[in-house]
Amino acid sequence: MELFEVFIRSRNGLHHKHVGSLHAPDHEVALENARDVYTRRNEGISIWVVRSKDILASNPSEQEALFEPARDKIYRHPTFYNLPDDVKNI
């Protein structure tokens, strides 16, 4: 049995969120089990399952070197834009 991470998208326009982990022999069974465990009350419209061993994560001790180049590009942050009240899920 392999460990899988489960991501659910609750509705169109939103991103997938990590909701938990489960063990399964393969992707197909993991997808079925994720549906049964994490969307019992119609919480989602899309499910992703990913083998935990296939996820590469950054090391928190290396955060300065990894994220420093983005800090000097403040124009990329949405703080300079005024959004209308009608715009949702941004």
VMD Tcl script that draws the C-alpha trace (Angstrom):
set ca {
  {0.00 0.00 0.00}
  {1.26 3.43 -0.95}
  {0.55 6.74 0.75}
  {-1.38 9.27 -1.39}
  {-2.11 12.94 -0.77}
  {-5.63 14.07 -1.63}
  {-6.61 17.45 -3.07}
  {-10.23 18.58 -3.59}
  {-11.61 21.50 -5.60}
  {-14.88 22.53 -3.99}
  {-16.25 24.51 -6.94}
  {-15.30 26.05 -10.28}
  {-13.02 29.04 -10.02}
  {-11.31 27.86 -6.84}
  {-8.05 25.98 -6.50}
  {-7.56 22.46 -5.21}
  {-6.87 22.23 -1.46}
  {-5.06 19.49 0.38}
  {-7.61 17.66 2.52}
  {-5.68 14.66 3.78}
  {-3.87 11.44 3.04}
  {-4.81 7.82 2.50}
  {-3.23 4.46 1.71}
  {-4.12 2.58 -1.46}
  {-2.51 0.02 -3.79}
  {-2.73 2.28 -6.89}
  {-4.02 5.59 -8.25}
  {-7.43 4.27 -9.28}
  {-8.23 2.85 -5.84}
  {-6.84 5.99 -4.22}
  {-9.20 8.12 -6.31}
  {-12.20 5.97 -5.37}
  {-11.25 5.97 -1.69}
  {-10.69 9.73 -1.75}
  {-14.15 10.21 -3.20}
  {-15.68 7.99 -0.51}
  {-13.76 9.53 2.38}
  {-13.49 13.22 1.48}
  {-16.58 14.00 -0.62}
  {-19.37 12.15 1.18}
  {-21.52 15.26 1.34}
  {-20.95 16.50 -2.21}
  {-18.09 18.80 -1.11}
  {-16.17 18.75 -4.36}
  {-16.21 18.83 -8.13}
  {-12.66 17.59 -8.75}
  {-10.25 15.26 -6.93}
  {-6.50 14.89 -7.34}
  {-4.54 12.04 -5.78}
  {-0.74 12.16 -5.81}
  {1.75 9.65 -4.45}
  {3.37 11.24 -1.42}
  {6.78 10.03 -2.56}
  {6.37 11.99 -5.83}
  {5.98 15.33 -4.07}
  {9.15 17.37 -3.72}
  {8.99 20.05 -1.03}
  {11.32 22.93 -0.37}
  {13.36 22.93 2.81}
  {12.22 25.64 5.27}
  {15.85 26.35 6.18}
  {16.48 27.39 2.54}
  {13.52 29.76 2.32}
  {15.64 32.93 2.13}
  {17.56 31.83 -0.97}
  {14.47 30.35 -2.60}
  {12.09 33.29 -2.15}
  {14.43 36.30 -2.08}
  {14.31 36.95 -5.88}
  {10.53 37.44 -5.74}
  {10.64 40.01 -2.94}
  {11.99 42.79 -5.15}
  {9.11 42.43 -7.64}
  {6.32 44.04 -5.67}
  {4.53 44.97 -8.89}
  {3.51 41.30 -9.16}
  {1.36 41.53 -6.04}
  {-2.31 42.38 -6.52}
  {-2.20 45.20 -3.96}
  {-2.05 47.78 -6.75}
  {-5.43 46.85 -8.22}
  {-8.91 47.85 -7.14}
  {-11.37 45.04 -7.76}
  {-15.08 45.62 -8.20}
  {-17.31 44.24 -5.43}
  {-18.94 41.88 -7.97}
  {-15.68 39.96 -8.50}
  {-15.59 36.81 -6.35}
  {-13.06 34.04 -5.64}
  {-9.89 35.96 -6.37}
}
mol new
graphics top color blue
foreach p $ca { graphics top sphere $p radius 0.5 }
foreach p [lrange $ca 0 end-1] q [lrange $ca 1 end] { graphics top cylinder $p $q radius 0.2 }
display resetview
